[in-house]
Amino acid sequence: MSRGARGRQRTAAPRRLGAAASIVVGVFIVLATVYSLVAPLFEAPDEVWHFRFITHVAETATLPTQDPANPGPWRQEGSQPPLYYLLVTPFVAPIDLGDVEVITRKNPHAAVGRAGADGNVNFVVHTARERLPWWGATLAAHIARFVSVLLGAATVGLTYTLTLEIFDESRTERARDLALGAALLVAFNPQFLFISGAVNNDNLIIALATLTLLLLLRLVSRGVTGRRLLALGVVIGLAALSKLSGLGLWGLTALVLFVCWFRPPQSAVRSPQSLHERLPWCVGICSSSGPQPSSPAGGTFVTGCSTAIQLGSM
């Protein structure tokens, strides 16, 4: 084989793998959409309360007011930072939500999380309103679920890009193989597919956490610039507006900036090479791209946490 032919073969392989990554994202969207269609509405963890937050914003153009003496239909989720709900609201606001009380009516006989002879595990009362053709609040719930699917797809794509940065900034075929494997690991995780097909603010914070890791790695491997710092500041700010756990990214950012500040200048553009240097970033992919535990303390750091804890324990 001639040198030119070998060069063309090396060039074609990364293109095929790039196309394969796009296919993985596409297949993920299909599978997560299937999950969103098959899983009964509001049977995912806290989904009904996340949805009632959205409908409240859509109907009143205001954020929920938390009062332990008079819990709203959003329960403790009303203390969550509002970005996810504000993102979804424009897609459901034009829809008539007058039947939301009907489709979110709690099953009085539910035994969720408790094994019993009756097997009554439905959290809400399901009716014929959930059947096709969708309309009203049912249609709004499925649209909100699809927005979550797209956020999950963003996480899969960002995982691919992040892994390329970790293993080889020159985009070799081996690096693309590893990146494709990481994307597959995230995309076909059943629990991630399930939560991506549900109305849940975890989907936004997971995507933003993955993007934060990518931006932090670029600071380490390519050097600190004003543009990169600005992008990072915007993303970690959005993360804090998505969920309280997003504040944890601020500490990680401070640590990385501390390392960049005291690192010798000649190492400013060196990507991680050895396994022990790559390991923390690999762990970061796994932790940021998986479903985040729902904390009852989701809300403003000082004023909302105690209220959310009281509501979550009711």
C-alpha positions as CSV (number, residue, x, y, z in Angstrom):
1,M,0.0,0.0,0.0
2,S,1.4,3.4,-0.9
3,R,2.0,6.1,1.6
4,G,-0.8,8.2,0.2
5,A,-3.2,5.3,0.4
6,R,-2.3,4.7,4.0
7,G,-2.8,8.4,4.8
8,R,-6.3,8.3,3.2
9,Q,-7.2,5.2,5.2
10,R,-6.2,6.9,8.5
11,T,-8.2,9.9,7.5
12,A,-11.3,7.9,6.6
13,A,-11.3,5.9,9.8
14,P,-11.8,8.9,12.2
15,R,-14.6,10.1,9.9
16,R,-16.3,6.7,10.1
17,L,-16.0,6.7,13.9
18,G,-17.3,10.3,14.0
19,A,-20.3,9.1,12.1
20,A,-20.6,6.2,14.4
21,A,-20.8,8.6,17.4
22,S,-23.7,10.4,15.7
23,I,-25.4,7.1,15.2
24,V,-25.0,6.3,18.9
25,V,-26.6,9.7,19.8
26,G,-29.4,9.0,17.3
27,V,-30.1,5.5,18.7
28,F,-30.0,6.9,22.2
29,I,-32.7,9.4,21.2
30,V,-34.9,6.6,19.8
31,L,-34.4,4.4,22.9
32,A,-34.9,7.2,25.4
33,T,-38.1,8.2,23.5
34,V,-39.4,4.7,23.7
35,Y,-38.7,4.7,27.5
36,S,-40.7,8.0,27.7
37,L,-43.6,6.5,25.8
38,V,-43.7,3.1,27.6
39,A,-43.2,4.3,31.2
40,P,-46.6,5.5,32.5
41,L,-46.8,9.2,33.2
42,F,-45.6,10.3,36.6
43,E,-44.3,6.9,37.8
44,A,-40.7,8.0,37.5
45,P,-39.2,9.3,40.8
46,D,-40.7,12.7,41.8
47,E,-41.8,13.3,38.2
48,V,-45.3,14.4,39.1
49,W,-43.9,17.2,41.3
50,H,-41.4,18.3,38.7
51,F,-44.2,18.5,36.2
52,R,-46.4,20.5,38.6
53,F,-43.5,23.0,39.0
54,I,-43.5,23.4,35.2
55,T,-47.3,23.8,34.9
56,H,-47.3,26.4,37.7
57,V,-44.8,28.5,35.9
58,A,-46.6,28.1,32.6
59,E,-50.0,29.1,34.1
60,T,-48.9,31.9,36.5
61,A,-45.5,33.1,35.1
62,T,-44.2,33.0,38.7
63,L,-42.1,30.6,40.7
64,P,-43.7,28.4,43.4
65,T,-43.9,29.7,47.0
66,Q,-42.9,27.2,49.6
67,D,-44.9,26.9,52.8
68,P,-44.5,23.8,55.0
69,A,-48.0,24.5,56.5
70,N,-49.5,24.5,53.0
71,P,-47.5,22.3,50.6
72,G,-48.2,23.0,47.0
73,P,-48.6,20.3,44.3
74,W,-44.9,20.6,43.6
75,R,-44.0,19.5,47.1
76,Q,-40.2,19.8,47.9
77,E,-39.4,20.2,44.2
78,G,-40.7,23.8,44.5
79,S,-37.4,24.6,46.3
80,Q,-35.3,23.5,43.4
81,P,-33.4,26.1,41.3
82,P,-35.6,27.0,38.4
83,L,-33.5,26.7,35.2
84,Y,-34.8,23.3,34.1
85,Y,-38.4,24.3,34.6
86,L,-37.9,27.7,32.8
87,L,-36.3,25.8,29.9
88,V,-39.3,23.4,29.5
89,T,-42.1,26.0,30.2
90,P,-42.0,27.7,26.7
91,F,-42.8,24.3,25.1
92,V,-45.8,23.6,27.2
93,A,-47.2,27.1,27.9
94,P,-49.3,27.3,24.7
95,I,-51.2,24.1,25.7
96,D,-54.4,24.1,27.7
97,L,-53.4,22.7,31.1
98,G,-56.9,22.7,32.6
99,D,-56.9,19.0,33.2
100,V,-53.6,18.8,35.1
101,E,-55.4,18.0,38.4
102,V,-57.1,15.0,36.8
103,I,-54.0,13.3,35.3
104,T,-51.9,13.9,38.4
105,R,-54.4,12.7,41.0
106,K,-52.5,10.6,43.5
107,N,-53.6,7.0,43.9
108,P,-54.9,6.8,47.5
109,H,-54.1,3.1,47.7
110,A,-50.6,3.3,46.4
111,A,-48.0,1.2,48.2
112,V,-44.9,2.6,46.4
113,G,-41.7,1.0,47.7
114,R,-43.6,-1.4,50.0
115,A,-44.1,-5.0,49.0
116,G,-47.7,-6.1,49.5
117,A,-50.1,-8.7,48.3
118,D,-52.3,-6.2,46.4
119,G,-49.3,-5.0,44.2
120,N,-50.8,-1.5,44.0
121,V,-47.7,0.3,42.9
122,N,-49.1,3.1,40.7
123,F,-48.3,6.5,42.2
124,V,-51.1,8.3,40.4
125,V,-54.5,7.2,39.0
126,H,-54.2,6.5,35.3
127,T,-57.1,7.2,33.0
128,A,-58.0,7.1,29.3
129,R,-56.7,10.6,29.0
130,E,-53.2,9.2,28.7
131,R,-54.1,7.4,25.5
132,L,-53.5,8.7,22.0
133,P,-54.3,11.2,20.6
134,W,-52.7,13.2,23.4
135,W,-54.1,16.6,24.4
136,G,-54.1,18.9,27.3
137,A,-51.7,18.2,30.2
138,T,-51.0,14.7,28.8
139,L,-49.5,16.3,25.7
140,A,-47.6,18.8,27.8
141,A,-46.1,16.0,29.9
142,H,-44.9,14.1,26.8
143,I,-43.3,17.2,25.4
144,A,-41.5,17.9,28.7
145,R,-40.3,14.3,28.6
146,F,-38.9,14.8,25.1
147,V,-37.0,17.9,26.2
148,S,-35.4,15.7,28.8
149,V,-34.5,13.2,26.1
150,L,-32.7,15.9,24.1
151,L,-30.7,16.9,27.2
152,G,-29.7,13.2,27.7
153,A,-28.6,13.2,24.0
154,A,-26.4,16.2,24.7
155,T,-24.8,14.4,27.6
156,V,-23.9,11.4,25.3
157,G,-22.4,13.7,22.7
158,L,-20.4,15.7,25.3
159,T,-19.1,12.4,26.8
160,Y,-17.7,11.5,23.4
161,T,-16.0,14.9,23.0
162,L,-14.7,14.8,26.6
163,T,-13.1,11.4,26.2
164,L,-11.4,12.6,23.0
165,E,-9.9,15.4,25.0
166,I,-8.7,13.1,27.8
167,F,-7.0,10.5,25.7
168,D,-5.7,12.2,22.6
169,E,-6.0,15.8,21.5
170,S,-4.7,14.8,18.0
171,R,-7.9,12.7,17.4
172,T,-6.3,9.4,16.5
173,E,-8.3,6.3,15.7
174,R,-7.5,4.8,19.1
175,A,-8.7,7.9,20.9
176,R,-11.9,7.8,18.9
177,D,-12.5,4.2,19.7
178,L,-12.2,5.0,23.4
179,A,-14.5,8.0,23.0
180,L,-17.1,5.9,21.2
181,G,-16.9,3.3,23.9
182,A,-17.5,5.9,26.6
183,A,-20.5,7.3,24.7
184,L,-21.9,3.8,24.3
185,L,-21.5,3.1,28.0
186,V,-23.5,6.2,28.9
187,A,-26.1,5.9,26.1
188,F,-27.1,2.3,26.8
189,N,-27.2,2.5,30.6
190,P,-30.8,1.5,31.3
191,Q,-31.2,3.8,34.3
192,F,-29.8,6.7,32.3
193,L,-32.2,6.0,29.5
194,F,-35.1,5.8,32.0
195,I,-34.4,9.1,33.7
196,S,-33.7,10.8,30.4
197,G,-37.2,9.8,29.4
198,A,-38.8,11.4,32.5
199,V,-39.5,15.0,33.6
200,N,-36.6,15.6,35.9
201,N,-34.1,18.4,36.4
202,D,-31.3,15.8,36.8
203,N,-31.2,15.7,33.0
204,L,-30.0,19.3,32.8
205,I,-27.5,19.2,35.6
206,I,-25.9,16.0,34.2
207,A,-25.4,17.6,30.8
208,L,-24.0,20.8,32.4
209,A,-21.7,18.8,34.7
210,T,-20.3,16.9,31.7
211,L,-19.8,20.2,29.8
212,T,-18.0,21.7,32.8
213,L,-15.6,18.7,32.9
214,L,-14.9,19.3,29.2
215,L,-14.2,23.0,29.7
216,L,-12.0,22.3,32.8
217,L,-10.0,19.8,30.9
218,R,-9.4,22.3,28.1
219,L,-8.1,24.8,30.7
220,V,-5.6,22.1,31.8
221,S,-4.6,20.8,28.4
222,R,-4.7,24.0,26.2
223,G,-4.1,26.8,28.7
224,V,-6.1,29.5,30.5
225,T,-7.6,32.2,28.3
226,G,-10.2,34.8,28.9
227,R,-12.7,33.2,26.5
228,R,-12.4,29.8,28.2
229,L,-12.8,31.3,31.6
230,L,-15.9,33.2,30.5
231,A,-17.4,30.1,29.0
232,L,-16.7,28.1,32.2
233,G,-18.2,30.8,34.4
234,V,-21.4,30.8,32.4
235,V,-21.7,27.0,32.5
236,I,-21.1,26.6,36.2
237,G,-23.5,29.5,36.8
238,L,-26.2,27.7,34.8
239,A,-25.4,24.5,36.7
240,A,-26.0,26.2,40.0
241,L,-29.4,27.5,38.6
242,S,-30.3,23.9,37.6
243,K,-29.8,22.0,40.9
244,L,-28.2,22.6,44.3
245,S,-25.6,19.9,43.6
246,G,-24.3,22.1,40.7
247,L,-22.6,24.2,43.4
248,G,-20.2,21.3,43.8
249,L,-18.8,22.1,40.4
250,W,-17.6,25.5,41.8
251,G,-15.3,23.7,44.2
252,L,-13.9,21.5,41.4
253,T,-13.4,24.6,39.3
254,A,-11.5,26.4,42.1
255,L,-9.2,23.4,42.5
256,V,-8.5,23.2,38.7
257,L,-7.8,27.0,38.6
258,F,-5.5,26.6,41.6
259,V,-3.5,23.9,39.8
260,C,-3.4,25.9,36.6
261,W,-2.2,29.0,38.4
262,F,0.8,27.3,40.1
263,R,1.7,24.9,37.3
264,P,4.9,25.6,35.4
265,P,4.1,27.5,32.1
266,Q,5.7,24.9,29.9
267,S,3.1,22.4,30.9
268,A,0.2,24.6,30.1
269,V,-0.6,22.9,26.8
270,R,0.2,19.3,27.6
271,S,-2.7,16.9,27.7
272,P,-2.8,14.1,30.3
273,Q,-0.7,11.2,29.1
274,S,-0.2,8.7,31.9
275,L,-3.0,6.5,33.4
276,H,-2.8,8.2,36.8
277,E,-3.3,11.6,35.2
278,R,-6.2,10.4,33.1
279,L,-8.0,8.5,35.9
280,P,-9.6,11.6,37.6
281,W,-11.1,12.7,34.4
282,C,-12.4,9.2,33.6
283,V,-14.0,9.1,37.1
284,G,-15.5,12.5,36.4
285,I,-17.2,11.2,33.2
286,C,-18.8,8.3,35.1
287,S,-20.0,10.5,38.0
288,S,-21.3,13.4,35.8
289,S,-23.0,11.2,33.2
290,G,-25.0,9.0,35.5
291,P,-28.3,9.7,37.2
292,Q,-27.8,12.1,40.2
293,P,-29.5,11.2,43.5
294,S,-32.4,13.4,44.2
295,S,-31.7,15.4,47.3
296,P,-34.6,16.7,49.4
297,A,-32.5,19.8,49.9
298,G,-32.9,21.0,46.4
299,G,-33.4,24.7,46.4
300,T,-31.7,27.9,47.4
301,F,-28.7,27.2,49.6
302,V,-29.8,29.1,52.7
303,T,-33.5,30.0,52.5
304,G,-34.9,27.0,50.7
305,C,-33.1,24.0,52.1
306,S,-34.9,23.8,55.5
307,T,-38.3,24.2,53.8
308,A,-37.5,21.6,51.2
309,I,-36.3,19.1,53.9
310,Q,-39.6,19.6,55.8
311,L,-41.7,19.1,52.7
312,G,-39.7,16.1,51.6
313,S,-40.2,14.4,54.9
314,M,-44.0,14.7,54.8
